[in-house]
Amino acid sequence: MTAAVTLRTATVADLPTLRAWLPLGAALDLPVTDTDDELWLVAARSHDDAPQACLRLRRAIGLVQPRHWYHVGCVV
């Protein structure tokens, strides 16, 4: 039996778990709402809301460094 997974916005309560997954030198804080072009989403188990994966999405692609490819409107 596999656990159902939900996708939600990352919260401050998720930071201890998420920080352990980040590589050295990565940003360690959640993006500031409405001022950053980045969004953190968490895939969490439905029954206990425990994070299983994190997606860091950047909305503004091609502005800092032009890219020749795109995937679903996000930098990949």
mmJSON file of the N, C-alpha and C atoms, coordinates in Angstrom:
{"data_MODEL":{"atom_site":{
"group_PDB":["ATOM","ATOM","ATOM","ATOM","ATOM","ATOM","ATOM","ATOM","ATOM","ATOM","ATOM","ATOM","ATOM","ATOM","ATOM","ATOM","ATOM","ATOM","ATOM","ATOM","ATOM","ATOM","ATOM","ATOM","ATOM","ATOM","ATOM","ATOM","ATOM","ATOM","ATOM","ATOM","ATOM","ATOM","ATOM","ATOM","ATOM","ATOM","ATOM","ATOM","ATOM","ATOM","ATOM","ATOM","ATOM","ATOM","ATOM","ATOM","ATOM","ATOM","ATOM","ATOM","ATOM","ATOM","ATOM","ATOM","ATOM","ATOM","ATOM","ATOM","ATOM","ATOM","ATOM","ATOM","ATOM","ATOM","ATOM","ATOM","ATOM","ATOM","ATOM","ATOM","ATOM","ATOM","ATOM","ATOM","ATOM","ATOM","ATOM","ATOM","ATOM","ATOM","ATOM","ATOM","ATOM","ATOM","ATOM","ATOM","ATOM","ATOM","ATOM","ATOM","ATOM","ATOM","ATOM","ATOM","ATOM","ATOM","ATOM","ATOM","ATOM","ATOM","ATOM","ATOM","ATOM","ATOM","ATOM","ATOM","ATOM","ATOM","ATOM","ATOM","ATOM","ATOM","ATOM","ATOM","ATOM","ATOM","ATOM","ATOM","ATOM","ATOM","ATOM","ATOM","ATOM","ATOM","ATOM","ATOM","ATOM","ATOM","ATOM","ATOM","ATOM","ATOM","ATOM","ATOM","ATOM","ATOM","ATOM","ATOM","ATOM","ATOM","ATOM","ATOM","ATOM","ATOM","ATOM","ATOM","ATOM","ATOM","ATOM","ATOM","ATOM","ATOM","ATOM","ATOM","ATOM","ATOM","ATOM","ATOM","ATOM","ATOM","ATOM","ATOM","ATOM","ATOM","ATOM","ATOM","ATOM","ATOM","ATOM","ATOM","ATOM","ATOM","ATOM","ATOM","ATOM","ATOM","ATOM","ATOM","ATOM","ATOM","ATOM","ATOM","ATOM","ATOM","ATOM","ATOM","ATOM","ATOM","ATOM","ATOM","ATOM","ATOM","ATOM","ATOM","ATOM","ATOM","ATOM","ATOM","ATOM","ATOM","ATOM","ATOM","ATOM","ATOM","ATOM","ATOM","ATOM","ATOM","ATOM","ATOM","ATOM","ATOM","ATOM","ATOM","ATOM","ATOM","ATOM","ATOM","ATOM","ATOM","ATOM","ATOM","ATOM","ATOM","ATOM","ATOM"],
"id":[1,2,3,4,5,6,7,8,9,10,11,12,13,14,15,16,17,18,19,20,21,22,23,24,25,26,27,28,29,30,31,32,33,34,35,36,37,38,39,40,41,42,43,44,45,46,47,48,49,50,51,52,53,54,55,56,57,58,59,60,61,62,63,64,65,66,67,68,69,70,71,72,73,74,75,76,77,78,79,80,81,82,83,84,85,86,87,88,89,90,91,92,93,94,95,96,97,98,99,100,101,102,103,104,105,106,107,108,109,110,111,112,113,114,115,116,117,118,119,120,121,122,123,124,125,126,127,128,129,130,131,132,133,134,135,136,137,138,139,140,141,142,143,144,145,146,147,148,149,150,151,152,153,154,155,156,157,158,159,160,161,162,163,164,165,166,167,168,169,170,171,172,173,174,175,176,177,178,179,180,181,182,183,184,185,186,187,188,189,190,191,192,193,194,195,196,197,198,199,200,201,202,203,204,205,206,207,208,209,210,211,212,213,214,215,216,217,218,219,220,221,222,223,224,225,226,227,228],
"type_symbol":["N","C","C","N","C","C","N","C","C","N","C","C","N","C","C","N","C","C","N","C","C","N","C","C","N","C","C","N","C","C","N","C","C","N","C","C","N","C","C","N","C","C","N","C","C","N","C","C","N","C","C","N","C","C","N","C","C","N","C","C","N","C","C","N","C","C","N","C","C","N","C","C","N","C","C","N","C","C","N","C","C","N","C","C","N","C","C","N","C","C","N","C","C","N","C","C","N","C","C","N","C","C","N","C","C","N","C","C","N","C","C","N","C","C","N","C","C","N","C","C","N","C","C","N","C","C","N","C","C","N","C","C","N","C","C","N","C","C","N","C","C","N","C","C","N","C","C","N","C","C","N","C","C","N","C","C","N","C","C","N","C","C","N","C","C","N","C","C","N","C","C","N","C","C","N","C","C","N","C","C","N","C","C","N","C","C","N","C","C","N","C","C","N","C","C","N","C","C","N","C","C","N","C","C","N","C","C","N","C","C","N","C","C","N","C","C","N","C","C","N","C","C","N","C","C","N","C","C"],
"label_atom_id":["N","CA","C","N","CA","C","N","CA","C","N","CA","C","N","CA","C","N","CA","C","N","CA","C","N","CA","C","N","CA","C","N","CA","C","N","CA","C","N","CA","C","N","CA","C","N","CA","C","N","CA","C","N","CA","C","N","CA","C","N","CA","C","N","CA","C","N","CA","C","N","CA","C","N","CA","C","N","CA","C","N","CA","C","N","CA","C","N","CA","C","N","CA","C","N","CA","C","N","CA","C","N","CA","C","N","CA","C","N","CA","C","N","CA","C","N","CA","C","N","CA","C","N","CA","C","N","CA","C","N","CA","C","N","CA","C","N","CA","C","N","CA","C","N","CA","C","N","CA","C","N","CA","C","N","CA","C","N","CA","C","N","CA","C","N","CA","C","N","CA","C","N","CA","C","N","CA","C","N","CA","C","N","CA","C","N","CA","C","N","CA","C","N","CA","C","N","CA","C","N","CA","C","N","CA","C","N","CA","C","N","CA","C","N","CA","C","N","CA","C","N","CA","C","N","CA","C","N","CA","C","N","CA","C","N","CA","C","N","CA","C","N","CA","C","N","CA","C","N","CA","C","N","CA","C","N","CA","C","N","CA","C","N","CA","C"],
"label_alt_id":[null,null,null,null,null,null,null,null,null,null,null,null,null,null,null,null,null,null,null,null,null,null,null,null,null,null,null,null,null,null,null,null,null,null,null,null,null,null,null,null,null,null,null,null,null,null,null,null,null,null,null,null,null,null,null,null,null,null,null,null,null,null,null,null,null,null,null,null,null,null,null,null,null,null,null,null,null,null,null,null,null,null,null,null,null,null,null,null,null,null,null,null,null,null,null,null,null,null,null,null,null,null,null,null,null,null,null,null,null,null,null,null,null,null,null,null,null,null,null,null,null,null,null,null,null,null,null,null,null,null,null,null,null,null,null,null,null,null,null,null,null,null,null,null,null,null,null,null,null,null,null,null,null,null,null,null,null,null,null,null,null,null,null,null,null,null,null,null,null,null,null,null,null,null,null,null,null,null,null,null,null,null,null,null,null,null,null,null,null,null,null,null,null,null,null,null,null,null,null,null,null,null,null,null,null,null,null,null,null,null,null,null,null,null,null,null,null,null,null,null,null,null,null,null,null,null,null,null],
"label_comp_id":["MET","MET","MET","THR","THR","THR","ALA","ALA","ALA","ALA","ALA","ALA","VAL","VAL","VAL","THR","THR","THR","LEU","LEU","LEU","ARG","ARG","ARG","THR","THR","THR","ALA","ALA","ALA","THR","THR","THR","VAL","VAL","VAL","ALA","ALA","ALA","ASP","ASP","ASP","LEU","LEU","LEU","PRO","PRO","PRO","THR","THR","THR","LEU","LEU","LEU","ARG","ARG","ARG","ALA","ALA","ALA","TRP","TRP","TRP","LEU","LEU","LEU","PRO","PRO","PRO","LEU","LEU","LEU","GLY","GLY","GLY","ALA","ALA","ALA","ALA","ALA","ALA","LEU","LEU","LEU","ASP","ASP","ASP","LEU","LEU","LEU","PRO","PRO","PRO","VAL","VAL","VAL","THR","THR","THR","ASP","ASP","ASP","THR","THR","THR","ASP","ASP","ASP","ASP","ASP","ASP","GLU","GLU","GLU","LEU","LEU","LEU","TRP","TRP","TRP","LEU","LEU","LEU","VAL","VAL","VAL","ALA","ALA","ALA","ALA","ALA","ALA","ARG","ARG","ARG","SER","SER","SER","HIS","HIS","HIS","ASP","ASP","ASP","ASP","ASP","ASP","ALA","ALA","ALA","PRO","PRO","PRO","GLN","GLN","GLN","ALA","ALA","ALA","CYS","CYS","CYS","LEU","LEU","LEU","ARG","ARG","ARG","LEU","LEU","LEU","ARG","ARG","ARG","ARG","ARG","ARG","ALA","ALA","ALA","ILE","ILE","ILE","GLY","GLY","GLY","LEU","LEU","LEU","VAL","VAL","VAL","GLN","GLN","GLN","PRO","PRO","PRO","ARG","ARG","ARG","HIS","HIS","HIS","TRP","TRP","TRP","TYR","TYR","TYR","HIS","HIS","HIS","VAL","VAL","VAL","GLY","GLY","GLY","CYS","CYS","CYS","VAL","VAL","VAL","VAL","VAL","VAL"],
"label_asym_id":["A","A","A","A","A","A","A","A","A","A","A","A","A","A","A","A","A","A","A","A","A","A","A","A","A","A","A","A","A","A","A","A","A","A","A","A","A","A","A","A","A","A","A","A","A","A","A","A","A","A","A","A","A","A","A","A","A","A","A","A","A","A","A","A","A","A","A","A","A","A","A","A","A","A","A","A","A","A","A","A","A","A","A","A","A","A","A","A","A","A","A","A","A","A","A","A","A","A","A","A","A","A","A","A","A","A","A","A","A","A","A","A","A","A","A","A","A","A","A","A","A","A","A","A","A","A","A","A","A","A","A","A","A","A","A","A","A","A","A","A","A","A","A","A","A","A","A","A","A","A","A","A","A","A","A","A","A","A","A","A","A","A","A","A","A","A","A","A","A","A","A","A","A","A","A","A","A","A","A","A","A","A","A","A","A","A","A","A","A","A","A","A","A","A","A","A","A","A","A","A","A","A","A","A","A","A","A","A","A","A","A","A","A","A","A","A","A","A","A","A","A","A","A","A","A","A","A","A"],
"label_entity_id":["1","1","1","1","1","1","1","1","1","1","1","1","1","1","1","1","1","1","1","1","1","1","1","1","1","1","1","1","1","1","1","1","1","1","1","1","1","1","1","1","1","1","1","1","1","1","1","1","1","1","1","1","1","1","1","1","1","1","1","1","1","1","1","1","1","1","1","1","1","1","1","1","1","1","1","1","1","1","1","1","1","1","1","1","1","1","1","1","1","1","1","1","1","1","1","1","1","1","1","1","1","1","1","1","1","1","1","1","1","1","1","1","1","1","1","1","1","1","1","1","1","1","1","1","1","1","1","1","1","1","1","1","1","1","1","1","1","1","1","1","1","1","1","1","1","1","1","1","1","1","1","1","1","1","1","1","1","1","1","1","1","1","1","1","1","1","1","1","1","1","1","1","1","1","1","1","1","1","1","1","1","1","1","1","1","1","1","1","1","1","1","1","1","1","1","1","1","1","1","1","1","1","1","1","1","1","1","1","1","1","1","1","1","1","1","1","1","1","1","1","1","1","1","1","1","1","1","1"],
"label_seq_id":[1,1,1,2,2,2,3,3,3,4,4,4,5,5,5,6,6,6,7,7,7,8,8,8,9,9,9,10,10,10,11,11,11,12,12,12,13,13,13,14,14,14,15,15,15,16,16,16,17,17,17,18,18,18,19,19,19,20,20,20,21,21,21,22,22,22,23,23,23,24,24,24,25,25,25,26,26,26,27,27,27,28,28,28,29,29,29,30,30,30,31,31,31,32,32,32,33,33,33,34,34,34,35,35,35,36,36,36,37,37,37,38,38,38,39,39,39,40,40,40,41,41,41,42,42,42,43,43,43,44,44,44,45,45,45,46,46,46,47,47,47,48,48,48,49,49,49,50,50,50,51,51,51,52,52,52,53,53,53,54,54,54,55,55,55,56,56,56,57,57,57,58,58,58,59,59,59,60,60,60,61,61,61,62,62,62,63,63,63,64,64,64,65,65,65,66,66,66,67,67,67,68,68,68,69,69,69,70,70,70,71,71,71,72,72,72,73,73,73,74,74,74,75,75,75,76,76,76],
"pdbx_PDB_ins_code":[null,null,null,null,null,null,null,null,null,null,null,null,null,null,null,null,null,null,null,null,null,null,null,null,null,null,null,null,null,null,null,null,null,null,null,null,null,null,null,null,null,null,null,null,null,null,null,null,null,null,null,null,null,null,null,null,null,null,null,null,null,null,null,null,null,null,null,null,null,null,null,null,null,null,null,null,null,null,null,null,null,null,null,null,null,null,null,null,null,null,null,null,null,null,null,null,null,null,null,null,null,null,null,null,null,null,null,null,null,null,null,null,null,null,null,null,null,null,null,null,null,null,null,null,null,null,null,null,null,null,null,null,null,null,null,null,null,null,null,null,null,null,null,null,null,null,null,null,null,null,null,null,null,null,null,null,null,null,null,null,null,null,null,null,null,null,null,null,null,null,null,null,null,null,null,null,null,null,null,null,null,null,null,null,null,null,null,null,null,null,null,null,null,null,null,null,null,null,null,null,null,null,null,null,null,null,null,null,null,null,null,null,null,null,null,null,null,null,null,null,null,null,null,null,null,null,null,null],
"Cartn_x":[0.85,0.0,0.892,0.639,1.412,0.623,1.327,0.687,0.342,-0.801,-1.189,-0.299,0.006,0.886,0.126,0.327,-0.271,0.835,0.517,1.465,0.982,1.863,1.489,2.686,2.432,3.496,4.297,5.606,6.471,6.219,6.337,6.139,7.399,7.427,8.555,8.736,7.652,7.736,8.47,8.517,9.208,10.714,11.182,12.588,13.602,13.423,14.427,14.631,13.559,13.665,14.265,13.783,14.239,15.707,16.158,17.563,18.529,18.131,18.992,19.168,18.25,18.308,19.098,19.32,19.945,21.456,22.022,23.478,24.161,25.454,26.217,26.128,25.949,25.879,24.494,23.513,22.147,21.48,20.508,19.721,18.981,19.019,18.448,17.117,16.655,15.394,14.345,13.092,11.998,12.009,11.58,11.501,10.462,10.699,9.766,8.549,7.356,6.127,5.976,5.629,5.339,6.547,7.743,8.901,9.952,9.958,10.898,10.232,11.049,10.547,10.69,10.741,10.923,9.788,9.388,8.325,8.805,8.639,8.991,7.697,7.598,6.463,6.965,6.14,6.496,5.515,6.049,5.232,5.259,4.091,4.016,3.032,3.293,2.358,1.054,-0.051,-1.362,-1.676,-1.288,-1.719,-0.978,0.269,0.971,1.62,1.441,1.941,3.47,4.165,5.63,6.195,7.097,7.686,8.444,8.227,8.918,9.807,9.475,10.252,9.956,10.866,10.671,11.0,10.17,10.387,10.655,11.746,12.038,11.838,10.803,10.451,10.764,11.372,11.636,10.69,9.949,8.954,9.57,10.54,11.126,12.288,12.01,13.067,13.591,14.869,15.469,15.772,15.582,15.83,17.267,17.768,19.132,20.117,19.828,20.681,19.77,19.865,18.989,19.169,18.083,18.12,17.52,18.042,17.526,16.438,16.076,15.034,14.214,12.981,12.057,11.288,10.806,10.005,8.877,7.684,6.489,6.642,7.279,7.383,8.314,9.159,10.067,11.474,12.454,13.838,13.996,14.614,14.81,16.275],
"Cartn_y":[-1.185,0.0,1.243,2.162,3.403,4.531,5.403,6.542,7.607,8.234,9.333,10.538,11.283,12.447,13.692,14.781,16.061,17.05,18.032,19.08,20.373,21.035,22.273,23.218,24.465,25.452,25.137,25.26,25.02,26.078,25.671,26.581,26.619,27.535,27.651,26.35,25.669,24.404,23.321,23.446,22.467,22.699,23.882,24.242,23.27,22.764,21.827,20.609,20.069,18.923,19.337,20.442,20.871,21.273,21.956,22.399,21.217,20.111,18.921,18.352,18.639,18.117,19.018,20.268,21.238,21.048,21.316,21.225,22.416,22.284,23.39,24.609,25.776,27.011,27.373,26.509,26.799,27.783,28.534,29.428,28.581,29.005,28.204,28.712,29.837,30.397,30.357,30.331,30.366,31.698,31.706,32.977,33.893,35.188,36.172,36.234,36.085,36.079,37.36,37.212,38.312,39.173,38.884,39.682,38.841,37.547,36.663,36.027,35.649,34.948,33.446,32.998,31.584,31.091,29.855,29.239,27.868,27.547,26.227,25.451,24.29,23.398,22.121,21.563,20.337,19.243,18.081,16.881,16.182,16.064,15.525,14.363,13.443,12.339,12.899,12.402,12.907,12.607,11.443,11.048,11.771,12.233,12.942,14.252,14.611,15.864,15.964,14.831,14.823,15.043,16.005,16.262,15.045,14.751,13.656,14.17,15.351,15.967,17.456,18.224,19.668,20.119,20.983,21.567,23.049,23.521,24.956,25.465,26.244,26.726,28.206,28.571,29.979,30.404,31.474,31.936,32.742,33.561,34.453,33.748,33.126,32.412,33.258,33.122,33.814,35.28,35.78,37.193,37.441,36.645,36.808,36.243,35.071,34.413,33.812,34.286,33.724,32.212,31.528,30.077,29.715,28.677,28.263,27.205,26.808,25.809,26.135,25.669,25.899,24.613,24.454,23.278,23.715,23.71,24.064,25.416,26.355,27.703,27.873,26.898,26.991,26.612,27.175,26.778,25.354,24.521,23.117,22.883],
"Cartn_z":[0.0,0.0,0.0,-0.903,-0.953,-0.315,0.344,1.007,-0.02,0.146,-0.726,-0.433,-1.472,-1.343,-1.769,-1.03,-1.386,-1.72,-2.529,-2.89,-2.258,-1.513,-0.822,-0.786,-0.438,-0.287,0.971,0.885,2.047,3.115,4.375,5.5,6.364,7.303,8.227,9.011,9.327,10.069,9.277,7.95,7.1,7.036,7.424,7.227,7.834,9.053,9.578,8.669,8.137,7.229,5.897,5.334,4.011,4.009,5.046,5.104,5.081,5.675,5.676,4.269,3.369,2.001,1.059,1.444,0.536,0.448,-0.731,-0.877,-0.205,0.066,0.639,-0.268,0.327,-0.435,-0.932,-0.733,-1.183,-0.227,-0.735,0.113,1.149,2.405,3.483,4.005,3.514,3.991,2.896,3.322,2.358,1.622,0.362,-0.354,0.292,0.193,0.741,-0.181,0.394,-0.387,-1.197,-2.453,-3.384,-3.746,-3.223,-3.615,-4.32,-4.107,-4.787,-6.0,-6.952,-8.125,-7.946,-6.702,-6.413,-5.529,-5.751,-4.969,-4.517,-3.25,-2.73,-2.51,-3.116,-2.921,-2.261,-1.381,-0.673,-1.061,-1.405,-1.572,-0.218,0.408,1.767,1.831,2.762,2.978,3.523,3.016,3.435,4.892,5.385,6.73,7.851,7.617,8.695,8.237,6.976,6.4,6.424,6.53,6.563,5.156,4.984,3.664,3.132,1.85,1.182,0.056,-0.446,-1.526,-1.53,-2.114,-2.209,-3.626,-4.163,-5.482,-5.308,-5.872,-5.842,-7.262,-7.461,-8.792,-8.928,-10.044,-10.345,-11.453,-11.212,-12.184,-13.313,-13.016,-14.025,-14.707,-15.829,-16.532,-17.674,-17.929,-19.052,-18.812,-17.592,-17.344,-16.9,-15.988,-15.506,-16.526,-17.007,-17.991,-19.056,-20.291,-21.333,-21.459,-21.639,-21.796,-23.153,-23.751,-25.049,-24.934,-23.716,-23.529,-22.284,-22.281,-21.177,-20.918,-19.71,-19.373,-18.451,-18.925,-18.166,-17.474,-18.132,-17.602,-16.422,-16.124,-14.986,-15.409,-14.742,-14.978,-14.486,-15.273,-14.895,-14.634],
"occupancy":[1.0,1.0,1.0,1.0,1.0,1.0,1.0,1.0,1.0,1.0,1.0,1.0,1.0,1.0,1.0,1.0,1.0,1.0,1.0,1.0,1.0,1.0,1.0,1.0,1.0,1.0,1.0,1.0,1.0,1.0,1.0,1.0,1.0,1.0,1.0,1.0,1.0,1.0,1.0,1.0,1.0,1.0,1.0,1.0,1.0,1.0,1.0,1.0,1.0,1.0,1.0,1.0,1.0,1.0,1.0,1.0,1.0,1.0,1.0,1.0,1.0,1.0,1.0,1.0,1.0,1.0,1.0,1.0,1.0,1.0,1.0,1.0,1.0,1.0,1.0,1.0,1.0,1.0,1.0,1.0,1.0,1.0,1.0,1.0,1.0,1.0,1.0,1.0,1.0,1.0,1.0,1.0,1.0,1.0,1.0,1.0,1.0,1.0,1.0,1.0,1.0,1.0,1.0,1.0,1.0,1.0,1.0,1.0,1.0,1.0,1.0,1.0,1.0,1.0,1.0,1.0,1.0,1.0,1.0,1.0,1.0,1.0,1.0,1.0,1.0,1.0,1.0,1.0,1.0,1.0,1.0,1.0,1.0,1.0,1.0,1.0,1.0,1.0,1.0,1.0,1.0,1.0,1.0,1.0,1.0,1.0,1.0,1.0,1.0,1.0,1.0,1.0,1.0,1.0,1.0,1.0,1.0,1.0,1.0,1.0,1.0,1.0,1.0,1.0,1.0,1.0,1.0,1.0,1.0,1.0,1.0,1.0,1.0,1.0,1.0,1.0,1.0,1.0,1.0,1.0,1.0,1.0,1.0,1.0,1.0,1.0,1.0,1.0,1.0,1.0,1.0,1.0,1.0,1.0,1.0,1.0,1.0,1.0,1.0,1.0,1.0,1.0,1.0,1.0,1.0,1.0,1.0,1.0,1.0,1.0,1.0,1.0,1.0,1.0,1.0,1.0,1.0,1.0,1.0,1.0,1.0,1.0,1.0,1.0,1.0,1.0,1.0,1.0],
"B_iso_or_equiv":[0.0,0.0,0.0,0.0,0.0,0.0,0.0,0.0,0.0,0.0,0.0,0.0,0.0,0.0,0.0,0.0,0.0,0.0,0.0,0.0,0.0,0.0,0.0,0.0,0.0,0.0,0.0,0.0,0.0,0.0,0.0,0.0,0.0,0.0,0.0,0.0,0.0,0.0,0.0,0.0,0.0,0.0,0.0,0.0,0.0,0.0,0.0,0.0,0.0,0.0,0.0,0.0,0.0,0.0,0.0,0.0,0.0,0.0,0.0,0.0,0.0,0.0,0.0,0.0,0.0,0.0,0.0,0.0,0.0,0.0,0.0,0.0,0.0,0.0,0.0,0.0,0.0,0.0,0.0,0.0,0.0,0.0,0.0,0.0,0.0,0.0,0.0,0.0,0.0,0.0,0.0,0.0,0.0,0.0,0.0,0.0,0.0,0.0,0.0,0.0,0.0,0.0,0.0,0.0,0.0,0.0,0.0,0.0,0.0,0.0,0.0,0.0,0.0,0.0,0.0,0.0,0.0,0.0,0.0,0.0,0.0,0.0,0.0,0.0,0.0,0.0,0.0,0.0,0.0,0.0,0.0,0.0,0.0,0.0,0.0,0.0,0.0,0.0,0.0,0.0,0.0,0.0,0.0,0.0,0.0,0.0,0.0,0.0,0.0,0.0,0.0,0.0,0.0,0.0,0.0,0.0,0.0,0.0,0.0,0.0,0.0,0.0,0.0,0.0,0.0,0.0,0.0,0.0,0.0,0.0,0.0,0.0,0.0,0.0,0.0,0.0,0.0,0.0,0.0,0.0,0.0,0.0,0.0,0.0,0.0,0.0,0.0,0.0,0.0,0.0,0.0,0.0,0.0,0.0,0.0,0.0,0.0,0.0,0.0,0.0,0.0,0.0,0.0,0.0,0.0,0.0,0.0,0.0,0.0,0.0,0.0,0.0,0.0,0.0,0.0,0.0,0.0,0.0,0.0,0.0,0.0,0.0,0.0,0.0,0.0,0.0,0.0,0.0],
"pdbx_formal_charge":[null,null,null,null,null,null,null,null,null,null,null,null,null,null,null,null,null,null,null,null,null,null,null,null,null,null,null,null,null,null,null,null,null,null,null,null,null,null,null,null,null,null,null,null,null,null,null,null,null,null,null,null,null,null,null,null,null,null,null,null,null,null,null,null,null,null,null,null,null,null,null,null,null,null,null,null,null,null,null,null,null,null,null,null,null,null,null,null,null,null,null,null,null,null,null,null,null,null,null,null,null,null,null,null,null,null,null,null,null,null,null,null,null,null,null,null,null,null,null,null,null,null,null,null,null,null,null,null,null,null,null,null,null,null,null,null,null,null,null,null,null,null,null,null,null,null,null,null,null,null,null,null,null,null,null,null,null,null,null,null,null,null,null,null,null,null,null,null,null,null,null,null,null,null,null,null,null,null,null,null,null,null,null,null,null,null,null,null,null,null,null,null,null,null,null,null,null,null,null,null,null,null,null,null,null,null,null,null,null,null,null,null,null,null,null,null,null,null,null,null,null,null,null,null,null,null,null,null],
"auth_seq_id":[1,1,1,2,2,2,3,3,3,4,4,4,5,5,5,6,6,6,7,7,7,8,8,8,9,9,9,10,10,10,11,11,11,12,12,12,13,13,13,14,14,14,15,15,15,16,16,16,17,17,17,18,18,18,19,19,19,20,20,20,21,21,21,22,22,22,23,23,23,24,24,24,25,25,25,26,26,26,27,27,27,28,28,28,29,29,29,30,30,30,31,31,31,32,32,32,33,33,33,34,34,34,35,35,35,36,36,36,37,37,37,38,38,38,39,39,39,40,40,40,41,41,41,42,42,42,43,43,43,44,44,44,45,45,45,46,46,46,47,47,47,48,48,48,49,49,49,50,50,50,51,51,51,52,52,52,53,53,53,54,54,54,55,55,55,56,56,56,57,57,57,58,58,58,59,59,59,60,60,60,61,61,61,62,62,62,63,63,63,64,64,64,65,65,65,66,66,66,67,67,67,68,68,68,69,69,69,70,70,70,71,71,71,72,72,72,73,73,73,74,74,74,75,75,75,76,76,76],
"auth_comp_id":["MET","MET","MET","THR","THR","THR","ALA","ALA","ALA","ALA","ALA","ALA","VAL","VAL","VAL","THR","THR","THR","LEU","LEU","LEU","ARG","ARG","ARG","THR","THR","THR","ALA","ALA","ALA","THR","THR","THR","VAL","VAL","VAL","ALA","ALA","ALA","ASP","ASP","ASP","LEU","LEU","LEU","PRO","PRO","PRO","THR","THR","THR","LEU","LEU","LEU","ARG","ARG","ARG","ALA","ALA","ALA","TRP","TRP","TRP","LEU","LEU","LEU","PRO","PRO","PRO","LEU","LEU","LEU","GLY","GLY","GLY","ALA","ALA","ALA","ALA","ALA","ALA","LEU","LEU","LEU","ASP","ASP","ASP","LEU","LEU","LEU","PRO","PRO","PRO","VAL","VAL","VAL","THR","THR","THR","ASP","ASP","ASP","THR","THR","THR","ASP","ASP","ASP","ASP","ASP","ASP","GLU","GLU","GLU","LEU","LEU","LEU","TRP","TRP","TRP","LEU","LEU","LEU","VAL","VAL","VAL","ALA","ALA","ALA","ALA","ALA","ALA","ARG","ARG","ARG","SER","SER","SER","HIS","HIS","HIS","ASP","ASP","ASP","ASP","ASP","ASP","ALA","ALA","ALA","PRO","PRO","PRO","GLN","GLN","GLN","ALA","ALA","ALA","CYS","CYS","CYS","LEU","LEU","LEU","ARG","ARG","ARG","LEU","LEU","LEU","ARG","ARG","ARG","ARG","ARG","ARG","ALA","ALA","ALA","ILE","ILE","ILE","GLY","GLY","GLY","LEU","LEU","LEU","VAL","VAL","VAL","GLN","GLN","GLN","PRO","PRO","PRO","ARG","ARG","ARG","HIS","HIS","HIS","TRP","TRP","TRP","TYR","TYR","TYR","HIS","HIS","HIS","VAL","VAL","VAL","GLY","GLY","GLY","CYS","CYS","CYS","VAL","VAL","VAL","VAL","VAL","VAL"],
"auth_asym_id":["A","A","A","A","A","A","A","A","A","A","A","A","A","A","A","A","A","A","A","A","A","A","A","A","A","A","A","A","A","A","A","A","A","A","A","A","A","A","A","A","A","A","A","A","A","A","A","A","A","A","A","A","A","A","A","A","A","A","A","A","A","A","A","A","A","A","A","A","A","A","A","A","A","A","A","A","A","A","A","A","A","A","A","A","A","A","A","A","A","A","A","A","A","A","A","A","A","A","A","A","A","A","A","A","A","A","A","A","A","A","A","A","A","A","A","A","A","A","A","A","A","A","A","A","A","A","A","A","A","A","A","A","A","A","A","A","A","A","A","A","A","A","A","A","A","A","A","A","A","A","A","A","A","A","A","A","A","A","A","A","A","A","A","A","A","A","A","A","A","A","A","A","A","A","A","A","A","A","A","A","A","A","A","A","A","A","A","A","A","A","A","A","A","A","A","A","A","A","A","A","A","A","A","A","A","A","A","A","A","A","A","A","A","A","A","A","A","A","A","A","A","A","A","A","A","A","A","A"],
"auth_atom_id":["N","CA","C","N","CA","C","N","CA","C","N","CA","C","N","CA","C","N","CA","C","N","CA","C","N","CA","C","N","CA","C","N","CA","C","N","CA","C","N","CA","C","N","CA","C","N","CA","C","N","CA","C","N","CA","C","N","CA","C","N","CA","C","N","CA","C","N","CA","C","N","CA","C","N","CA","C","N","CA","C","N","CA","C","N","CA","C","N","CA","C","N","CA","C","N","CA","C","N","CA","C","N","CA","C","N","CA","C","N","CA","C","N","CA","C","N","CA","C","N","CA","C","N","CA","C","N","CA","C","N","CA","C","N","CA","C","N","CA","C","N","CA","C","N","CA","C","N","CA","C","N","CA","C","N","CA","C","N","CA","C","N","CA","C","N","CA","C","N","CA","C","N","CA","C","N","CA","C","N","CA","C","N","CA","C","N","CA","C","N","CA","C","N","CA","C","N","CA","C","N","CA","C","N","CA","C","N","CA","C","N","CA","C","N","CA","C","N","CA","C","N","CA","C","N","CA","C","N","CA","C","N","CA","C","N","CA","C","N","CA","C","N","CA","C","N","CA","C","N","CA","C","N","CA","C","N","CA","C","N","CA","C","N","CA","C"],
"pdbx_PDB_model_num":[1,1,1,1,1,1,1,1,1,1,1,1,1,1,1,1,1,1,1,1,1,1,1,1,1,1,1,1,1,1,1,1,1,1,1,1,1,1,1,1,1,1,1,1,1,1,1,1,1,1,1,1,1,1,1,1,1,1,1,1,1,1,1,1,1,1,1,1,1,1,1,1,1,1,1,1,1,1,1,1,1,1,1,1,1,1,1,1,1,1,1,1,1,1,1,1,1,1,1,1,1,1,1,1,1,1,1,1,1,1,1,1,1,1,1,1,1,1,1,1,1,1,1,1,1,1,1,1,1,1,1,1,1,1,1,1,1,1,1,1,1,1,1,1,1,1,1,1,1,1,1,1,1,1,1,1,1,1,1,1,1,1,1,1,1,1,1,1,1,1,1,1,1,1,1,1,1,1,1,1,1,1,1,1,1,1,1,1,1,1,1,1,1,1,1,1,1,1,1,1,1,1,1,1,1,1,1,1,1,1,1,1,1,1,1,1,1,1,1,1,1,1,1,1,1,1,1,1]
}}}
